[in-house]
Amino acid sequence: MAKKNKPAAPPSAASQDKPATLKDLLNPDVVSKLKAQADQMKAEAEIQREEARKQAEAARKAEQKRLDNNFEYLLNNSGMDWKKYN
């Protein structure tokens, strides 16, 4: 009986043909610092969006409070038909 030779698996050509990326070329320390900086910038942007949302909410509340003290606005926007009380 002769031994059957198993066909040798060709080395993965995909990993050898893939061009080197910037991540591969940079020092891992630099990559981690850049990731940390990106996370910090995302957090700052989120805080800024939250503050803008709070300011918009405060402005809406102030406008509603001003309108609630305006008799003409209340009269025009009430559900009652005030014309029949003349």
C-alpha positions in Angstrom: 0.0 0.0 0.0 1.3 3.3 -1.0 0.8 6.4 1.2 -1.5 8.9 -0.2 -0.1 12.4 -0.2 -2.4 15.0 1.1 -2.4 18.1 -1.1 -0.6 20.8 0.8 -2.8 23.7 1.6 -1.5 26.8 -0.1 -0.4 29.5 2.3 -3.2 32.1 2.7 -2.5 34.4 -0.1 -5.0 36.9 1.2 -2.9 37.8 4.2 0.2 38.2 2.1 -1.4 40.2 -0.7 -3.1 42.6 1.7 -1.4 46.0 1.7 0.0 47.3 4.9 -2.4 49.6 6.7 -1.6 52.7 8.8 -2.5 50.7 11.9 0.1 48.1 11.0 2.8 50.7 10.5 2.2 52.7 13.6 3.5 51.9 17.0 0.7 50.3 19.2 1.3 53.0 21.8 0.4 55.7 19.3 -2.7 53.8 18.1 -4.0 53.5 21.7 -3.4 57.2 22.3 -5.3 58.1 19.1 -8.2 55.8 20.1 -8.3 57.4 23.6 -8.3 60.9 22.0 -11.1 59.9 19.6 -13.1 58.6 22.5 -12.5 61.8 24.5 -13.6 63.9 21.5 -16.8 61.8 21.1 -17.6 62.3 24.8 -17.1 66.0 24.5 -19.3 66.2 21.5 -22.0 64.3 23.4 -21.8 66.7 26.3 -22.0 69.6 23.9 -25.1 68.2 22.3 -26.7 67.5 25.7 -26.0 71.1 26.8 -27.5 72.5 23.5 -30.6 70.3 24.1 -31.0 71.6 27.6 -30.7 75.2 26.5 -33.3 74.6 23.8 -35.6 73.0 26.4 -35.1 76.0 28.7 -35.9 78.4 25.9 -39.1 76.5 25.1 -40.2 76.6 28.7 -39.4 80.3 29.0 -41.5 81.0 25.8 -44.4 78.9 27.1 -44.3 80.7 30.4 -44.3 84.0 28.6 -47.3 82.9 26.5 -49.2 81.6 29.5 -49.1 85.1 31.0 -50.3 86.7 27.8 -54.1 87.0 28.0 -54.6 87.6 24.2 -52.7 84.3 23.5 -54.8 82.4 26.0 -58.0 83.8 24.7 -57.2 83.0 21.1 -56.0 79.5 21.8 -58.7 78.4 24.3 -61.1 75.8 23.3 -64.2 77.8 24.3 -66.2 79.8 21.9 -66.0 83.2 23.5 -68.1 84.9 20.8 -71.3 83.5 22.2 -70.7 85.3 25.5 -71.1 88.8 24.0 
